[in-house]
Amino acid sequence: MEKYYTEEIADNINTNPKILWDILKEGNDDFISEKAALNPNCTSKILENILKRKRKSYVSYAAAKNPNCSSKMLFDILKNGKSDMVSISAASNPSCPIEALEMVLKRNKNDRVSCAAASNRFCPSSVLFDIIRNRCDDVACYAVENQSCHPQALEMVLKRGNDDDVSYYASQNPNCPVAAKRKWNMAILIREKVKRKNKQIMDIRQGIHKKERDIDGSIETLSL
């Protein structure tokens, strides 16, 4: 007789790992299975069995997201270099080994997996520094948002004086030095004022030129 398990059982942190495996072993890609794969009682062995199926499913995505997933399994997922939801989960998993995060980021790709690796709170500050120093893309934005990012790295970004997304996210990081943030904000405000002033001057000049053309046109009409 087939057993039926509810979402509450799959989600309950007191559910026995054997029951979680009963839910998952059939490989049904349903909401209940996804809850079971995320359950903190789900063992690394169960998670490994799910991921070895190599199915692109929400259940596999949940399994790779579970902190109980072994570092070896997470490394193997990321070693393949795929850019899918399972790899994104693996790269953002707090149990993901540092070697795997470094491997992903050394590929120098501007993809979602690299963004997940750069946002992982256990990503080394030295790796984040290299990203910030050499790149100005989505991955760099995630790197400067990471609270493992060193204050000196954030200050380095703001000292460039750029009005871009990387600088903005760096300024929002709690680790950002207050003096550097204030100086950057002031520089951006001054730059915006200069832009507005230049635009006003251009508008005035264009208005003058238009009036001159209108006057010239009227004189030509009168001459006829």
C-alpha positions in Angstrom: 0.0 0.0 0.0 1.4 3.4 -1.0 2.0 5.8 1.8 0.9 9.4 1.5 2.8 12.2 3.2 1.6 15.7 3.7 3.5 19.0 3.2 3.4 19.4 7.0 5.3 16.2 7.5 7.9 17.0 4.8 8.5 20.4 6.3 8.5 19.4 10.0 12.0 19.6 11.5 11.3 16.6 13.7 10.4 14.3 10.8 12.6 11.2 10.8 15.2 11.0 7.9 13.8 7.7 6.9 10.4 9.3 6.2 12.1 12.0 4.2 13.8 9.4 2.1 10.5 7.7 1.5 9.1 10.9 0.2 12.1 11.6 -2.0 13.1 8.2 -3.4 10.4 8.1 -6.0 11.8 11.3 -7.4 8.5 13.1 -7.8 9.1 16.8 -8.6 6.3 18.1 -6.4 6.0 20.6 -3.7 6.1 18.0 -0.9 9.4 16.5 -2.2 10.9 20.0 -2.4 10.0 20.6 1.2 11.6 17.3 2.2 14.8 18.1 0.4 15.1 21.4 2.3 14.4 19.8 5.7 17.3 20.1 8.1 16.8 16.5 9.1 17.6 15.4 5.5 21.0 13.7 5.7 23.9 14.3 3.4 23.5 10.7 2.1 19.9 11.3 1.1 20.8 14.6 -0.6 23.6 13.0 -2.5 21.3 10.3 -3.8 18.9 13.0 -5.0 21.6 14.9 -6.8 23.2 11.9 -8.4 20.0 11.5 -10.5 21.2 14.7 -12.2 17.7 15.9 -12.9 17.1 19.6 -13.5 14.2 19.9 -11.0 13.1 22.0 -8.1 13.8 19.0 -5.9 17.5 18.9 -7.0 17.6 22.7 -6.6 16.4 22.3 -3.0 18.8 19.5 -2.2 21.8 21.6 -3.4 20.5 24.4 -1.2 20.4 22.3 2.0 23.4 23.1 4.3 23.6 19.4 5.0 24.7 18.8 1.5 28.3 17.5 1.6 31.1 19.8 0.4 32.3 17.2 -2.0 28.9 17.0 -3.6 28.7 20.8 -3.9 32.2 20.9 -5.4 31.3 18.2 -8.0 28.2 20.1 -9.0 30.2 23.3 -9.6 33.1 21.5 -11.3 30.9 20.8 -14.3 30.7 24.5 -15.1 27.0 24.5 -15.8 24.8 27.6 -15.3 21.6 26.2 -14.0 19.5 26.5 -10.9 21.2 23.5 -9.1 24.6 25.1 -9.6 23.3 28.4 -8.3 22.0 26.7 -5.2 25.4 24.9 -4.7 27.3 28.2 -5.1 25.1 30.0 -2.5 25.1 27.1 0.0 27.0 28.1 3.2 28.6 24.6 3.2 30.1 25.2 -0.3 33.9 24.7 0.1 36.1 27.8 -0.5 38.0 25.9 -3.2 34.7 25.5 -5.2 33.8 29.3 -4.8 37.3 30.2 -6.0 37.1 27.8 -8.9 33.8 29.3 -10.1 35.0 32.9 -9.8 38.3 32.2 -11.6 36.3 31.4 -14.7 35.7 35.1 -15.0 32.1 34.6 -16.2 29.4 37.2 -15.6 26.7 34.6 -15.0 24.2 33.8 -12.2 26.4 31.0 -10.7 29.3 33.5 -10.3 27.0 36.0 -8.8 25.9 33.4 -6.2 29.5 32.5 -5.4 30.4 36.2 -4.9 27.4 36.6 -2.6 28.2 33.6 -0.5 29.0 34.9 3.0 31.9 32.5 3.3 33.6 33.7 0.2 37.1 34.8 1.2 37.7 38.6 1.4 40.8 38.2 -0.7 38.8 36.6 -3.6 36.2 39.4 -3.3 39.0 42.0 -3.4 40.3 40.5 -6.7 36.9 40.6 -8.2 36.3 44.2 -7.2 39.8 45.3 -8.4 39.5 43.8 -11.8 35.8 43.8 -12.7 32.9 46.1 -13.0 29.9 43.9 -13.8 27.0 42.0 -12.0 29.5 39.8 -10.2 31.3 42.8 -8.8 28.0 44.2 -7.5 27.4 41.0 -5.6 30.9 41.0 -4.3 30.7 44.6 -2.8 27.3 43.7 -1.2 28.9 40.7 0.5 29.4 41.5 4.2 32.7 39.5 4.1 34.0 42.3 1.9 36.9 44.2 3.5 36.4 47.9 4.2 39.6 48.8 2.3 38.2 47.1 -0.8 34.9 49.1 -0.5 36.9 52.3 0.0 39.0 51.5 -3.1 35.8 51.2 -5.2 34.5 54.6 -4.0 37.8 56.3 -4.5 37.3 55.7 -8.3 34.6 58.3 -8.1 32.3 56.4 -10.5 28.6 56.9 -10.5 27.7 53.2 -11.2 26.0 50.2 -9.7 29.2 48.8 -8.2 29.9 52.0 -6.3 26.3 52.4 -5.1 26.2 48.8 -3.7 29.6 49.3 -2.1 28.3 52.5 -0.4 25.4 50.5 1.0 27.5 47.8 2.6 27.6 48.1 6.4 31.4 47.6 6.3 31.9 50.7 4.1 33.9 53.4 5.9 31.7 56.4 6.7 34.3 58.9 5.5 34.7 57.2 2.2 30.9 57.0 1.7 30.4 60.6 2.6 33.2 61.8 0.2 31.8 59.7 -2.6 28.2 61.0 -2.0 29.5 64.6 -2.1 31.4 64.0 -5.3 28.3 62.6 -7.0 26.2 65.4 -5.8 28.6 68.0 -7.1 28.8 66.2 -10.4 25.0 66.1 -10.7 24.9 69.9 -10.0 27.4 70.5 -12.7 25.4 68.4 -15.2 22.2 70.2 -14.4 24.0 73.6 -14.7 25.5 72.6 -18.1 22.0 71.4 -19.2 20.5 74.7 -18.3 23.2 76.6 -20.2 22.6 74.4 -23.2 18.8 74.9 -23.0 19.4 78.7 -22.9 21.7 78.6 -25.9 19.3 76.5 -27.9 16.5 78.9 -27.0 18.6 81.8 -28.2 19.5 80.0 -31.4 15.8 79.2 -32.0 14.9 82.9 -31.6 17.6 84.0 -33.9 16.4 81.5 -36.6 12.8 82.7 -36.1 13.9 86.4 -36.5 15.9 85.5 -39.6 12.9 83.7 -41.0 10.7 86.7 -40.3 13.1 89.1 -42.0 13.3 86.9 -45.1 9.5 86.8 -45.3 9.3 90.6 -45.0 11.9 91.0 -47.8 9.7 89.0 -50.1 
